[in-house]
Amino acid sequence: MCNYGGRVTDNQDRRLIRTMLTDFYLPDILKDEYLFCKTGKKYNYFAPEEMDFKEYIEWIKGNLPRFDHPDIFGLHTNAEISSALMEKSALL
């Protein structure tokens, strides 16, 4: 999965931004039991408690996985296998 970091330049960009905002920015994320995906606690996909900016940076560095699990994007676990196979084929 690619990290989206570009500018909003067309209707497809606007649609993507709205979808992300709908899925991830809602009042329920403030609840302790809220998880961004089914594997949330296992991979730390939840909103941490309130802290200052430097503490958030340290929490991110120390708690979030280096590679995101497909579940956070709404994909089946097998998507990780498919991605690895495609990466291997491209490498070879």
N, C-alpha and C positions, 0 to 999 in steps of 0.2 A: 504494500500500500504506500502510496506517495504522500508526502507531507504537503498539504496545500498551504502555500504562503504567498501567492500572487495577488495581483490587484483584481478588483471586481470590474470586469470590462464588458460583460455581456449578460444576457438573461440566464445562461447556464451557470455562470459564476454566482449570480444572485440566488438562483435556486439552490445551489450547493450551500451557500452561506446560511440561507433560511433553514435548510434541513439540519445543518449542524447546530444552529441556535435552538431549534425546536427540540432536538434530541439531548443536548448537553446543558443548556442554560434554562433551568426552571426552578421554581421554589423548592421542589422536593429534594434537590441536591444538598440542602442544608440539614436534612434529617440524617441522624447517625446511621440508620439502617439502609440508606439509599446507595445503590451500586450502579455504576454506569453500564455494567453488563453482568451476565450470569456468573462469570468467573471473577467478579470484582474484588472480593477480599483476597483471593489467592494471588492476584497480580496487582493489588493495590489500586484498582480502578474505582476509587471513591474520592469524594472531596475531603481533604484533610481538615483538621480543626483550624480555627483562626490563629494566625501567627504573623510575624512581620516578614517583609520581603526576603531578607537573607535566610530566614528559617524555611520559607517556602522553597527557595533554591536548593538548600541542603536536603529538604525532604524529597524533592524531585530526584536529585542525584542519588540519594541513598535508598529510595523505595520503589520507584517506577522501573519496570523491566527495561532492559536495553533494547529488546525487540518486542514490539507489541503483539499480543495474542490476537488472532483473527476475530475473536468474540467481541472485542471492543468496537470493531467496525461492522458488527452485525453479520459476520461471515461464519460459516461452519468451520470446525477445527480442521477439517481436511483441506481448507484453503491454504493452510500453512504448508502442507505436504505438496500441493500443486505449485505453490510459489517456489519452494525449494527445488522441485524438479525442473521448473523453467529456468531458474537461476543456474542450476548445474548444466543444463543443456546450452545455455548462452555462454557459460564459461568454457565448456569443452569445444 
